């Protein structure tokens, strides 16, 4: 095992141990629980079908909103590069999306679309400006000399994309994608907690709060973290495999 991995594992074990010790000292499971109680609650809930149904539904809704935002952001970023007027028209909308508080956004979409598709709408609204801005920045950072050469030699659009725009967009897409995936899970679950749609992670978090099941709250939080990391790694892996 490499030294870097050993250090990371040691750091995680260090904090888990201190967390468990703090929970034993605190001795109040309503306010604070340790990793042992959290894992026990997670194992108990994993035996029920509602646990997996809730994970699947939240995953599909949140990732559906994210992928829709990614597709729309990529398309509009390309169109605004071709038609600058469109970029000027979209700028106030994107600025508004960045500025609106998430709580206000959730309440607004709860009225407009109801609780069933609330997380899809909220995730789309939160992820779109991040992806659109980063992809647009990448396009504007394409090498002007290379673009001029492509114009002189009448390089096909596909070749321009592969050899000029793709290398320029890649680092911006990588950074924006990481941020957008994390924000999607935070915004999506927050929307579910407020809207409380049936069979979702947000519903279980809400019930944990109502019944003061802190161990269940921690267990579902761990599930969210794992899903967020998994989707981020998967998204970046797909980008690399498809060479976007």
ZIGISUL-V557737 format. One record per residue. N is the residue number from 0. RES is the residue in one letter. PSI is psi in degrees with one decimal (* if undefined). OMEGA is omega in degrees with one decimal (* if undefined). Layout:
n-><N,N>
res-><RES,RES>
psi-><PSI,PSI>
omega-><OMEGA,OMEGA>
This chain:
n-><0,1,2,3,4,5,6,7,8,9,10,11,12,13,14,15,16,17,18,19,20,21,22,23,24,25,26,27,28,29,30,31,32,33,34,35,36,37,38,39,40,41,42,43,44,45,46,47,48,49,50,51,52,53,54,55,56,57,58,59,60,61,62,63,64,65,66,67,68,69,70,71,72,73,74,75,76,77,78,79,80,81,82,83,84,85,86,87,88,89,90,91,92,93,94,95,96,97,98,99,100,101,102,103,104,105,106,107,108,109,110,111,112,113,114,115,116,117,118,119,120,121,122,123,124,125,126,127,128,129,130,131,132,133,134,135,136,137,138,139,140,141,142,143,144,145,146,147,148,149,150,151,152,153,154,155,156,157,158,159,160,161,162,163,164,165,166,167,168,169,170,171,172,173,174,175,176,177,178,179,180,181,182,183,184,185,186,187,188,189,190,191,192,193,194,195,196,197,198,199,200,201,202,203,204,205,206,207,208,209,210,211,212,213,214,215,216,217,218,219,220,221,222,223,224,225,226,227,228,229,230,231,232,233,234,235,236,237,238,239,240,241,242,243>
res-><X,X,X,X,X,X,X,X,X,X,X,X,X,X,X,X,X,X,X,X,X,X,X,X,X,X,X,X,X,X,X,X,X,X,X,X,X,X,X,X,X,X,X,X,X,X,X,X,X,X,X,X,X,X,X,X,X,X,X,X,X,X,X,X,X,X,X,X,X,X,X,X,X,X,X,X,X,X,X,X,X,X,X,X,X,X,X,X,X,X,X,X,X,X,X,X,X,X,X,X,X,X,X,X,X,X,X,X,X,X,X,X,X,X,X,X,X,X,X,X,X,X,X,X,X,X,X,X,X,X,X,X,X,X,X,X,X,X,X,X,X,X,X,X,X,X,X,X,X,X,X,X,X,X,X,X,X,X,X,X,X,X,X,X,X,X,X,X,X,X,X,X,X,X,X,X,X,X,X,X,X,X,X,X,X,X,X,X,X,X,X,X,X,X,X,X,X,X,X,X,X,X,X,X,X,X,X,X,X,X,X,X,X,X,X,X,X,X,X,X,X,X,X,X,X,X,X,X,X,X,X,X,X,X,X,X,X,X,X,X,X,X,X,X>
psi-><136.6,154.4,-39.6,-42.5,-38.5,-41.2,-43.0,-45.5,-41.1,-39.7,-42.2,-46.0,-37.3,-47.8,-34.0,-41.7,-45.0,-35.6,-46.0,-40.6,-42.1,-39.3,-38.5,-36.0,-39.9,-44.2,40.5,95.2,-14.8,-35.6,-40.7,133.3,158.5,177.4,-28.7,-48.3,-37.4,-46.7,-34.7,-43.2,-38.4,-43.6,-40.5,-44.1,-28.4,-16.6,-8.5,149.1,-31.1,-28.9,-50.1,-34.1,-42.0,-42.6,-45.4,-43.5,-45.1,-40.8,-46.4,-42.2,-47.3,-44.3,-30.2,-44.7,-39.6,-46.9,-36.4,-40.8,-39.5,-46.1,-45.2,-40.7,-43.3,-44.8,-48.5,-32.2,-40.4,-44.1,-38.5,-26.8,-33.6,-39.7,92.1,-27.5,-38.4,-38.0,-40.0,-36.2,-35.9,-20.8,-46.3,-35.2,-45.0,-40.7,-40.3,-43.0,-37.6,-26.3,-25.8,128.1,143.0,-35.7,-44.5,-39.2,-43.6,-44.7,-41.3,-48.3,-26.9,-36.6,-40.5,-46.1,-7.0,178.2,-23.9,-45.4,21.5,-47.6,-33.7,-48.5,-43.4,-44.0,-43.3,-46.2,-34.4,-37.1,-31.6,-52.1,-32.5,-48.9,-42.5,-45.4,-43.7,-42.0,-41.6,-41.3,-40.4,-41.2,-41.9,-18.0,8.8,143.0,116.8,-36.3,-40.7,-38.6,-38.8,-40.2,-41.1,-35.9,-41.7,-44.1,7.0,51.5,135.7,154.5,-38.7,-42.8,-36.7,-41.1,-46.7,-39.8,-11.9,-55.9,-39.4,-48.6,-30.7,-38.9,-31.4,-54.4,-33.5,-40.0,-38.2,-49.7,-44.5,-37.1,-42.1,-46.9,-43.7,-38.4,-47.0,-43.7,-32.8,-44.1,-40.0,-48.1,-41.4,-45.7,-38.5,-40.1,-39.8,-35.1,-37.5,-44.5,-25.4,54.7,149.2,147.4,58.0,163.1,-39.8,-37.0,-42.9,-37.6,-40.8,-43.9,-34.3,-38.0,-43.6,-44.1,8.4,39.0,81.2,-35.0,-38.4,-38.6,-45.5,-38.4,-45.2,-31.8,-40.2,-40.5,-43.7,-43.4,-45.3,-44.1,-39.3,-46.0,-42.0,-46.7,-35.6,-48.0,-40.2,-43.6,-46.2,-35.6,-42.3,-41.3,-44.0,-40.1,-38.0,-5.4,44.7,*>
omega-><-178.1,-177.7,-179.8,179.0,178.5,179.9,179.8,179.4,178.8,179.3,178.9,179.6,178.5,-177.9,175.8,179.0,178.9,176.8,-180.0,178.6,178.8,179.1,178.6,178.6,-176.9,176.6,176.0,-174.3,177.8,-176.8,-172.2,177.5,179.9,-179.2,179.5,177.9,179.1,-179.5,177.0,178.4,179.6,179.4,178.7,-177.4,-179.5,178.8,-178.7,-179.2,-178.8,178.3,-177.1,176.7,-179.9,178.3,-178.1,-177.5,178.8,179.9,-178.4,-179.2,-176.9,178.6,175.2,177.1,-179.8,-178.5,176.2,177.9,179.4,-179.7,-179.5,-179.1,179.9,-179.2,-176.8,177.1,177.7,-178.9,179.1,175.2,179.4,-178.4,-177.7,179.1,178.5,177.4,178.3,178.9,-177.3,-174.9,177.8,-179.8,179.9,177.3,177.7,179.5,-179.8,-171.0,-175.3,177.1,-175.4,-179.9,178.0,-179.6,-179.1,180.0,-180.0,-179.3,175.6,177.0,-173.7,-172.9,-178.2,-174.2,-173.3,-178.2,-176.8,-176.7,178.3,-177.8,-178.0,179.4,178.0,-176.7,-178.7,-175.1,-174.7,-176.9,178.8,-177.9,-179.2,-178.9,-177.7,178.4,177.9,177.5,178.8,179.4,-179.0,179.5,175.3,-176.1,-179.4,-179.8,178.4,178.6,178.6,177.6,178.9,178.9,-178.9,-177.2,177.5,179.5,178.7,-178.3,-179.7,179.4,177.2,179.2,-174.6,-169.1,-179.2,-175.1,-177.4,177.5,-179.5,-176.5,-170.5,-177.8,178.4,178.3,179.2,180.0,179.8,179.3,178.5,-178.9,-175.6,179.3,178.6,178.6,180.0,179.6,178.9,-178.2,-177.7,180.0,176.9,177.8,179.4,178.8,-179.7,-178.4,-179.5,173.0,-176.5,177.5,174.7,177.0,179.7,178.2,179.9,176.4,179.2,179.1,176.9,177.9,-177.6,-175.8,177.8,176.1,-175.8,178.5,176.6,177.6,178.8,-179.2,179.5,175.5,176.3,178.0,179.9,179.8,-179.7,179.8,179.7,178.9,-179.6,-178.4,177.4,-179.6,-179.6,179.8,179.9,177.6,178.7,178.1,-179.0,-178.1,179.8,177.7,176.7,*>
